[in-house]
Amino acid sequence: MSAATDAVHKAIVMLPIERAVLGMRLARDVLDINGRRLLAAGTELSAGNLGSLRQRGIRVLAVEQLLSP
C-alpha cells in the first residue's frame, strides 16, 4: 500500500457527554467556563476523566470519528 492509501480520514463529531464511550479520542480541547483547559485534544476518554467532566458541568464533547475510505 502507498502512503496515500494508508491515510486515515477523521471527522469531528459533537457528542452529548452521555453518549461518550470509553476510548473515544477528543478532537478539540475541553475548556471550562473560564477558558481553562480541562483536557487536551487527543486525550483518550476514560471513566475518570468522563466523571470529572460531568461534575464540572461539561455537556458536549468534540470527538474524533474514523471515516470509511
C-alpha positions as a Markdown table, in Angstrom:
| # | Residue | x | y | z |
|---|---|---|---|---|
| 1 | Met | 0.0 | 0.0 | 0.0 |
| 2 | Ser | 1.1 | 3.5 | -0.7 |
| 3 | Ala | 1.1 | 6.3 | 1.9 |
| 4 | Ala | -1.9 | 7.8 | 0.1 |
| 5 | Thr | -4.0 | 4.7 | 0.7 |
| 6 | Asp | -2.8 | 4.3 | 4.3 |
| 7 | Ala | -4.2 | 7.8 | 5.3 |
| 8 | Val | -6.8 | 7.7 | 8.0 |
| 9 | His | -9.7 | 10.1 | 7.5 |
| 10 | Lys | -11.3 | 11.5 | 10.5 |
| 11 | Ala | -14.3 | 13.7 | 11.2 |
| 12 | Ile | -15.1 | 15.8 | 14.2 |
| 13 | Val | -18.4 | 14.9 | 15.9 |
| 14 | Met | -20.1 | 17.0 | 18.6 |
| 15 | Leu | -21.5 | 14.4 | 21.0 |
| 16 | Pro | -23.5 | 14.8 | 24.2 |
| 17 | Ile | -21.4 | 13.6 | 27.1 |
| 18 | Glu | -24.0 | 10.9 | 28.0 |
| 19 | Arg | -23.2 | 9.2 | 24.6 |
| 20 | Ala | -19.5 | 9.3 | 25.0 |
| 21 | Val | -17.8 | 5.9 | 25.1 |
| 22 | Leu | -14.6 | 4.9 | 26.9 |
| 23 | Gly | -11.7 | 5.0 | 24.5 |
| 24 | Met | -13.0 | 7.8 | 22.3 |
| 25 | Arg | -10.5 | 10.5 | 21.5 |
| 26 | Leu | -11.1 | 14.2 | 21.9 |
| 27 | Ala | -10.9 | 16.2 | 18.7 |
| 28 | Arg | -10.7 | 19.6 | 20.5 |
| 29 | Asp | -9.6 | 20.8 | 23.9 |
| 30 | Val | -12.2 | 20.8 | 26.6 |
| 31 | Leu | -12.4 | 24.1 | 28.3 |
| 32 | Asp | -14.2 | 25.2 | 31.5 |
| 33 | Ile | -16.4 | 28.4 | 31.6 |
| 34 | Asn | -13.3 | 30.5 | 32.3 |
| 35 | Gly | -11.4 | 29.2 | 29.3 |
| 36 | Arg | -9.0 | 26.9 | 31.2 |
| 37 | Arg | -8.2 | 23.7 | 29.5 |
| 38 | Leu | -9.5 | 20.7 | 31.3 |
| 39 | Leu | -8.4 | 18.1 | 28.8 |
| 40 | Ala | -6.3 | 18.4 | 25.7 |
| 41 | Ala | -7.3 | 17.4 | 22.1 |
| 42 | Gly | -6.1 | 13.9 | 21.5 |
| 43 | Thr | -6.9 | 12.7 | 25.0 |
| 44 | Glu | -8.5 | 9.2 | 25.1 |
| 45 | Leu | -11.6 | 9.2 | 27.3 |
| 46 | Ser | -11.5 | 7.2 | 30.5 |
| 47 | Ala | -14.1 | 6.6 | 33.2 |
| 48 | Gly | -12.1 | 9.0 | 35.4 |
| 49 | Asn | -11.9 | 11.9 | 33.0 |
| 50 | Leu | -15.6 | 11.5 | 31.9 |
| 51 | Gly | -16.7 | 11.6 | 35.6 |
| 52 | Ser | -14.7 | 14.7 | 36.2 |
| 53 | Leu | -16.1 | 16.5 | 33.1 |
| 54 | Arg | -19.6 | 15.6 | 34.2 |
| 55 | Gln | -19.0 | 17.0 | 37.7 |
| 56 | Arg | -17.7 | 20.2 | 36.1 |
| 57 | Gly | -20.9 | 20.6 | 34.1 |
| 58 | Ile | -19.5 | 19.8 | 30.6 |
| 59 | Arg | -22.4 | 18.6 | 28.5 |
| 60 | Val | -20.9 | 18.3 | 24.9 |
| 61 | Leu | -17.6 | 16.9 | 23.6 |
| 62 | Ala | -15.9 | 17.1 | 20.2 |
| 63 | Val | -14.7 | 13.6 | 19.5 |
| 64 | Glu | -12.9 | 12.1 | 16.5 |
| 65 | Gln | -14.8 | 9.6 | 14.3 |
| 66 | Leu | -12.9 | 7.5 | 11.8 |
| 67 | Leu | -14.4 | 7.5 | 8.3 |
| 68 | Ser | -14.5 | 4.7 | 5.9 |
| 69 | Pro | -12.3 | 5.2 | 2.8 |
